């Protein structure tokens, strides 16, 4: 007779005995926590125009440069403005990758509560400081330095938060990774929608930025309150006890009864389960079991960040050049459309999880996404020096963006859901942390190759 793997059988037994998630409260809390991981950073990126406006030279300095004839580049922006986006990307991706990697190895030595609540608290303090600085005059150079320090802090603690959160979700059923991914998708959608509203209302950059940062503070505070209520949920308590191999008194009594009533031939299975629960968790041993999912999620985000937004943001409309649509073309067709469809893809995994975790179709579909790199490169990207334009009409760009963003959200969410479920239950948190590391690695690799891809156009 053929038996299923021991850790799979243990998961089935755990799921059967688990209490119900009343009112989907745990699901909603994980959604709020997912929203809290990316909404602050999305608002930070949305406010890029505000930050660069604070880096402009004083009017007197600009007049002196013009009078002396030293502005030979033809670009009115100073060095701080020109380098802001590149330095911001560097200060974001390097700490994100480093601290996600560190969390994969040290998460067992630092309490989960300290990692999650502590990271949220630090991010809250940083955004409160950012909101205060909106109303304070600071010279361009010190403002630039302070901004980069804040970006490093946000992404360092954001990496610990995200990695810990995926690890925590790995302990629960696979469907509880979906609300994290969905919440992160909504974060980008909300930020893009806020940017469009600011354009439509003609709000001052300073007022819009202040609104961004205060909204981020409220969301982070809500995430902290939600996390503090999580241990009180019976559904969450059950899975945490199952993962920690700390049965309650009632469960111990039931186990004793089972041992008395069970036939002799079933006792070795109990011993095997106990031995597996006591086994030490090796990061590299776990990686061997989830490497397909880990490399898949890494490849997904490498392709995505390699083209979005470095290439996609430079596509120009050919339908209504110079009109109102020209103003809203990139905010709507690039940022809003990407985030809405990405959110839809992430959320779909709550009701549909095809292909399965062991299906060959999942890595095949992930690999096919590489086709989006040449497709976007052959759109009407300006300026361009080498490649021809094959897809000039706006409709082509919009169609590519819909499939590109939906596949990103759906396939990434599938990989993040399946990864921790390919290992034993007591190894799920480590597997979730490893998956989060490879997600961050994909972001970093995508940011690195984006410069090369843009240079080839």
C-alpha positions as CSV (number, residue, x, y, z in Angstrom):
1,X,0.0,0.0,0.0
2,X,1.3,3.5,-0.8
3,X,1.0,6.2,1.8
4,X,1.2,10.0,1.3
5,X,4.2,11.9,2.6
6,X,4.2,12.2,6.4
7,X,4.2,16.0,6.4
8,X,1.2,16.0,3.9
9,X,-0.7,13.6,6.1
10,X,0.1,15.8,9.2
11,X,-1.2,18.9,7.3
12,X,-4.5,17.1,6.4
13,X,-5.0,16.0,10.0
14,X,-4.3,19.5,11.2
15,X,-6.7,21.1,8.7
16,X,-9.5,18.6,9.6
17,X,-9.3,19.4,13.3
18,X,-8.9,23.2,12.9
19,X,-11.6,25.6,14.1
20,X,-13.3,27.9,11.6
21,X,-12.0,31.3,10.8
22,X,-15.1,33.2,12.1
23,X,-16.1,36.1,9.9
24,X,-12.9,35.6,7.9
25,X,-11.2,37.8,10.6
26,X,-7.8,36.2,10.2
27,X,-8.0,36.5,6.4
28,X,-8.9,40.2,6.7
29,X,-6.1,40.9,9.2
30,X,-3.5,39.4,6.8
31,X,-5.0,41.5,4.0
32,X,-4.5,44.7,6.1
33,X,-0.9,43.6,7.0
34,X,-0.2,43.0,3.3
35,X,-1.6,46.5,2.6
36,X,0.7,47.9,5.3
37,X,3.8,46.3,3.9
38,X,3.7,48.1,0.5
39,X,1.4,51.1,0.8
40,X,4.0,53.3,2.6
41,X,6.7,52.6,-0.1
42,X,4.2,53.1,-2.9
43,X,3.2,56.5,-1.5
44,X,6.9,57.3,-1.2
45,X,7.4,56.5,-4.9
46,X,4.3,58.4,-5.9
47,X,5.6,61.5,-4.1
48,X,8.8,61.5,-6.2
49,X,7.8,64.8,-7.9
50,X,7.5,66.3,-4.4
51,X,11.0,65.2,-3.4
52,X,12.7,66.4,-6.5
53,X,10.9,69.8,-6.2
54,X,12.5,70.2,-2.8
55,X,15.9,69.6,-4.3
56,X,15.8,72.5,-6.8
57,X,18.4,75.3,-6.5
58,X,17.2,78.5,-4.9
59,X,16.1,81.2,-7.4
60,X,19.2,83.3,-6.7
61,X,21.5,80.4,-7.5
62,X,19.6,79.6,-10.8
63,X,20.0,83.3,-11.8
64,X,23.7,83.3,-11.1
65,X,24.2,80.1,-13.2
66,X,22.3,81.5,-16.1
67,X,24.1,84.9,-15.9
68,X,27.5,83.2,-15.8
69,X,26.7,81.0,-18.7
70,X,27.7,77.8,-16.8
71,X,24.5,75.9,-17.5
72,X,25.8,74.2,-20.5
73,X,23.8,70.9,-20.4
74,X,20.5,72.4,-21.4
75,X,18.8,70.7,-18.5
76,X,17.4,73.0,-15.8
77,X,17.7,70.3,-13.1
78,X,20.7,70.2,-10.8
79,X,22.7,67.1,-10.0
80,X,20.6,66.1,-6.9
81,X,17.4,66.1,-9.1
82,X,19.1,64.2,-11.9
83,X,20.5,61.5,-9.6
84,X,17.5,61.2,-7.2
85,X,15.7,58.3,-8.9
86,X,18.9,56.2,-9.4
87,X,20.1,56.7,-5.8
88,X,16.6,56.1,-4.5
89,X,16.5,52.7,-6.4
90,X,19.9,51.8,-5.0
91,X,18.9,52.8,-1.4
92,X,15.7,50.8,-1.7
93,X,16.8,47.5,-3.4
94,X,20.1,46.9,-1.6
95,X,18.8,47.0,2.0
96,X,15.6,45.1,0.8
97,X,17.8,42.2,-0.5
98,X,20.3,42.2,2.4
99,X,17.7,42.2,5.2
100,X,15.4,39.7,3.5
101,X,18.4,37.4,3.3
102,X,19.3,38.0,7.0
103,X,15.8,37.3,8.1
104,X,15.8,33.9,6.3
105,X,18.7,32.8,8.6
106,X,18.0,34.7,11.9
107,X,14.2,34.6,12.1
108,X,14.3,31.6,14.5
109,X,16.5,33.6,16.9
110,X,14.3,36.8,17.1
111,X,10.7,36.5,18.3
112,X,8.1,36.9,15.5
113,X,6.2,39.5,17.5
114,X,9.3,41.7,17.8
115,X,10.1,41.4,14.1
116,X,6.6,42.3,12.9
117,X,5.4,44.9,15.4
118,X,8.8,46.4,15.8
119,X,9.2,46.8,12.0
120,X,5.8,48.4,11.7
121,X,6.6,50.8,14.6
122,X,9.8,52.0,13.0
123,X,8.2,52.5,9.6
124,X,5.4,54.5,11.4
125,X,7.9,56.8,13.1
126,X,9.8,57.3,9.8
127,X,6.6,58.4,8.0
128,X,5.5,60.7,10.8
129,X,8.9,62.4,10.5
130,X,8.5,62.6,6.7
131,X,5.0,64.2,7.2
132,X,6.5,66.8,9.6
133,X,9.4,67.6,7.2
134,X,6.8,68.5,4.5
135,X,6.1,71.7,6.6
136,X,9.8,72.4,7.4
137,X,12.2,74.2,5.2
138,X,15.4,72.2,4.7
139,X,18.3,73.0,2.3
140,X,18.5,70.7,-0.7
141,X,21.6,68.7,0.2
142,X,20.6,67.8,3.8
143,X,17.0,67.1,2.6
144,X,18.5,64.7,0.0
145,X,20.6,62.9,2.6
146,X,17.7,62.7,5.1
147,X,15.4,61.3,2.3
148,X,17.9,58.5,1.4
149,X,18.4,57.6,5.1
150,X,14.6,57.3,5.4
151,X,14.4,55.1,2.3
152,X,17.1,52.8,3.7
153,X,15.2,52.5,7.0
154,X,11.8,51.9,5.3
155,X,13.2,49.1,3.0
156,X,15.3,47.5,5.7
157,X,12.5,47.1,8.2
158,X,10.0,46.6,5.3
159,X,12.1,43.6,4.2
160,X,12.0,42.1,7.7
161,X,8.3,42.8,7.9
162,X,7.5,41.2,4.5
163,X,9.6,38.2,5.0
164,X,8.2,37.6,8.5
165,X,4.7,38.0,7.3
166,X,5.1,35.4,4.5
167,X,6.7,33.1,6.9
168,X,3.8,33.5,9.3
169,X,1.3,32.9,6.5
170,X,3.2,29.7,5.6
171,X,2.0,28.2,8.9
172,X,-1.6,28.7,7.9
173,X,-3.4,27.0,5.0
174,X,-2.2,28.0,1.5
175,X,-5.1,30.4,0.9
176,X,-3.8,32.7,3.6
177,X,-0.9,33.9,1.5
178,X,-3.4,35.3,-1.0
179,X,-4.7,38.1,1.3
180,X,-1.0,39.3,1.7
181,X,-0.5,39.4,-2.0
182,X,-3.9,41.0,-2.6
183,X,-3.2,43.6,0.0
184,X,0.1,44.5,-1.6
185,X,-1.6,44.7,-5.0
186,X,-4.2,47.1,-3.6
187,X,-1.4,49.3,-2.1
188,X,-0.1,50.0,-5.6
189,X,-3.6,50.6,-7.0
190,X,-4.5,53.0,-4.2
191,X,-1.2,55.0,-4.7
192,X,-1.7,55.2,-8.5
193,X,-5.3,56.3,-8.0
194,X,-4.2,59.0,-5.6
195,X,-1.6,60.3,-8.1
196,X,-4.4,60.6,-10.8
197,X,-6.7,62.4,-8.4
198,X,-3.9,64.8,-7.5
199,X,-3.4,65.5,-11.3
200,X,-7.2,66.0,-11.8
201,X,-7.6,68.4,-8.9
202,X,-4.5,70.4,-9.6
203,X,-3.4,70.1,-5.9
204,X,-0.1,71.6,-4.9
205,X,2.7,69.1,-4.6
206,X,3.3,69.9,-0.9
207,X,-0.4,69.4,0.0
208,X,-0.6,66.1,-2.0
209,X,2.6,64.8,-0.4
210,X,1.4,65.6,3.1
211,X,-1.8,63.8,2.4
212,X,0.2,60.7,1.1
213,X,2.3,60.5,4.3
214,X,-0.6,61.0,6.7
215,X,-2.6,58.3,4.9
216,X,0.4,56.0,5.1
217,X,0.6,56.6,8.9
218,X,-3.1,55.8,9.4
219,X,-2.7,52.5,7.4
220,X,0.4,51.5,9.3
221,X,-1.3,52.2,12.7
222,X,-4.3,50.1,11.5
223,X,-1.8,47.3,10.6
224,X,-0.2,47.4,14.1
225,X,-3.6,47.2,15.8
226,X,-4.7,44.4,13.5
227,X,-1.5,42.4,14.3
228,X,-2.0,42.8,18.0
229,X,-5.5,41.3,17.8
230,X,-4.2,38.3,15.7
231,X,-3.1,36.1,18.7
232,X,-6.6,36.3,20.2
233,X,-8.1,34.5,17.2
234,X,-8.9,30.8,17.9
235,X,-8.2,29.9,14.3
236,X,-4.7,31.5,14.4
237,X,-3.9,30.0,17.9
238,X,-4.6,26.5,16.7
239,X,-2.2,26.7,13.8
240,X,0.5,28.3,15.9
241,X,0.2,25.6,18.5
242,X,0.3,22.9,15.8
243,X,3.4,24.5,14.2
244,X,5.2,24.8,17.6
245,X,4.3,21.3,18.6
246,X,2.9,22.6,21.9
247,X,-0.4,20.7,22.3
248,X,-2.9,21.9,24.8
249,X,-4.0,19.8,27.8
250,X,-7.1,18.6,26.0
251,X,-5.1,17.6,23.0
252,X,-2.6,15.7,25.2
253,X,-5.5,13.8,26.7
254,X,-6.8,12.9,23.3
255,X,-3.3,11.7,22.2
256,X,-3.1,9.5,25.3
257,X,-6.5,7.9,24.5
258,X,-5.3,7.4,20.9
259,X,-2.2,5.6,22.1
260,X,-4.2,3.3,24.3
261,X,-6.8,2.5,21.7
262,X,-4.6,2.3,18.6
263,X,-3.4,-1.1,17.3
264,X,0.3,-1.9,17.7
265,X,1.0,-1.6,13.9
266,X,0.1,2.1,14.0
267,X,2.6,3.2,16.7
268,X,5.6,3.5,14.4
269,X,3.7,6.2,12.4
270,X,3.3,8.2,15.6
271,X,7.0,7.9,16.3
272,X,7.9,9.1,12.8
273,X,5.7,12.2,13.2
274,X,7.3,13.0,16.5
275,X,10.8,12.5,15.1
276,X,10.0,14.8,12.1
277,X,8.6,17.5,14.5
278,X,11.8,17.4,16.4
279,X,14.0,17.5,13.3
280,X,16.2,20.6,13.0
281,X,15.3,23.0,10.3
282,X,18.0,23.5,7.6
283,X,17.6,26.4,5.3
284,X,19.4,24.6,2.4
285,X,17.5,21.4,2.9
286,X,14.2,23.4,2.7
287,X,15.4,25.2,-0.4
288,X,16.0,21.9,-2.1
289,X,12.3,21.2,-1.7
290,X,11.0,24.5,-2.9
291,X,13.7,25.6,-5.4
292,X,11.3,25.5,-8.4
293,X,8.8,27.9,-6.7
294,X,11.6,30.1,-5.3
295,X,13.3,30.5,-8.7
296,X,10.0,31.0,-10.4
297,X,9.0,33.9,-8.2
298,X,12.5,35.4,-8.6
299,X,12.2,35.2,-12.4
300,X,8.7,36.7,-12.4
301,X,9.8,39.9,-10.6
302,X,13.1,40.1,-12.6
303,X,11.1,40.3,-15.8
304,X,8.5,42.7,-14.3
305,X,10.9,45.2,-12.7
306,X,13.2,44.9,-15.7
307,X,10.6,46.6,-17.8
308,X,8.2,48.3,-15.4
309,X,8.5,51.2,-14.9
310,X,11.9,51.9,-16.5
311,X,10.7,51.1,-20.1
312,X,6.9,51.3,-19.8
313,X,6.9,54.8,-18.3
314,X,8.7,56.2,-21.5
315,X,6.0,55.0,-23.9
316,X,4.3,57.9,-25.7
317,X,0.7,58.1,-26.9
318,X,0.2,58.2,-30.6
319,X,-3.6,58.7,-30.4
320,X,-3.9,62.2,-28.8
321,X,-0.4,63.7,-28.6
322,X,-0.5,67.0,-26.7
323,X,-4.1,66.6,-25.5
324,X,-5.7,65.6,-22.2
325,X,-5.2,61.9,-22.9
326,X,-1.5,62.6,-23.4
327,X,-1.4,63.9,-19.8
328,X,-3.2,60.9,-18.3
329,X,-1.8,58.3,-20.7
330,X,1.1,57.0,-18.4
331,X,-0.7,57.5,-15.1
332,X,-3.7,55.5,-16.3
333,X,-2.3,53.1,-18.9
334,X,0.9,52.4,-17.1
335,X,0.5,52.8,-13.3
336,X,-3.2,52.5,-12.6
337,X,-3.8,49.7,-15.2
338,X,-0.7,47.7,-14.0
339,X,-1.7,47.9,-10.3
340,X,-5.4,47.1,-10.9
341,X,-4.7,44.0,-13.1
342,X,-1.9,42.9,-10.8
343,X,-4.3,43.2,-7.8
344,X,-6.9,41.2,-9.8
345,X,-4.4,38.5,-10.6
346,X,-3.2,38.2,-7.0
347,X,-6.9,38.1,-5.7
348,X,-7.9,35.4,-8.2
349,X,-5.9,32.8,-6.4
350,X,-8.5,33.0,-3.6
351,X,-10.9,31.1,-5.8
352,X,-8.7,29.4,-8.5
353,X,-5.2,27.9,-8.0
354,X,-4.4,26.4,-11.5
355,X,-1.9,25.0,-12.4
356,X,-1.2,22.9,-9.3
357,X,2.0,23.2,-7.2
358,X,3.5,20.1,-8.9
359,X,2.4,20.9,-12.4
360,X,5.0,21.5,-15.1
361,X,2.8,24.3,-16.5
362,X,3.6,26.7,-13.7
363,X,7.3,27.1,-14.5
364,X,6.5,27.0,-18.2
365,X,4.0,29.9,-17.9
366,X,6.6,31.8,-15.7
367,X,9.3,31.4,-18.3
368,X,7.0,32.6,-21.2
369,X,6.7,36.0,-19.5
370,X,10.1,36.8,-20.9
371,X,8.4,37.7,-24.1
372,X,7.1,40.9,-22.6
373,X,10.6,42.4,-22.6
374,X,10.9,42.6,-26.4
375,X,7.2,43.5,-26.8
376,X,7.5,46.6,-24.6
377,X,10.8,47.5,-26.2
378,X,9.1,47.6,-29.6
379,X,6.3,49.9,-28.4
380,X,6.5,53.6,-29.0
381,X,9.2,54.2,-26.3
382,X,10.9,57.6,-26.6
383,X,13.7,58.5,-26.8
384,X,15.0,55.5,-28.8
385,X,18.2,55.0,-30.8
386,X,18.5,51.4,-32.0
387,X,15.2,49.5,-32.3
388,X,12.3,50.2,-34.6
389,X,8.7,50.7,-33.4
390,X,6.5,47.7,-34.3
391,X,3.6,48.5,-31.9
392,X,2.9,52.2,-32.2
393,X,-0.8,52.3,-31.4
394,X,-1.8,52.8,-27.8
395,X,-4.1,49.7,-28.0
396,X,-1.1,47.4,-28.3
397,X,0.6,48.9,-25.3
398,X,-2.6,48.6,-23.2
399,X,-3.2,45.0,-24.2
400,X,0.4,44.1,-23.4
401,X,0.1,45.8,-20.0
402,X,-3.1,44.0,-19.1
403,X,-1.6,40.5,-19.7
404,X,1.8,41.5,-18.3
405,X,0.4,42.8,-15.0
406,X,-2.3,40.1,-14.5
407,X,0.2,37.3,-15.1
408,X,2.6,39.0,-12.7
409,X,0.1,39.0,-9.9
410,X,-1.5,35.6,-10.5
411,X,1.7,33.6,-11.0
412,X,3.6,35.3,-8.2
413,X,0.7,34.7,-5.8
414,X,0.6,31.0,-6.8
415,X,4.3,30.6,-6.2
416,X,4.1,32.3,-2.8
417,X,1.1,30.2,-1.8
418,X,2.6,26.8,-2.9
419,X,6.2,27.3,-1.7
420,X,5.6,26.8,2.1
421,X,3.2,23.9,1.4
422,X,5.9,21.7,-0.2
423,X,7.6,21.2,3.1
424,X,6.7,19.9,6.6
425,X,4.5,22.1,8.6
426,X,7.1,23.0,11.2
427,X,9.4,24.1,8.3
428,X,6.7,26.3,6.7
429,X,7.8,29.6,8.3
430,X,11.4,29.2,7.1
431,X,10.1,28.2,3.6
432,X,8.0,31.4,3.6
433,X,11.0,33.5,4.6
434,X,13.1,31.9,1.8
435,X,10.3,32.6,-0.7
436,X,10.3,36.3,0.4
437,X,14.1,36.4,-0.1
438,X,13.8,35.2,-3.7
439,X,11.0,37.7,-4.3
440,X,13.3,40.5,-3.1
441,X,16.2,39.0,-5.2
442,X,13.9,39.2,-8.3
443,X,13.2,42.9,-7.5
444,X,16.9,43.6,-7.2
445,X,17.9,41.7,-10.4
446,X,15.1,43.4,-12.3
447,X,16.2,46.8,-11.1
448,X,19.8,46.0,-12.2
449,X,18.9,44.8,-15.7
450,X,16.4,47.6,-16.3
451,X,19.3,50.0,-17.1
452,X,20.6,47.6,-19.8
453,X,17.2,47.0,-21.3
454,X,16.5,50.7,-21.5
455,X,19.9,51.4,-23.1
456,X,19.2,48.8,-25.9
457,X,16.1,50.6,-27.1
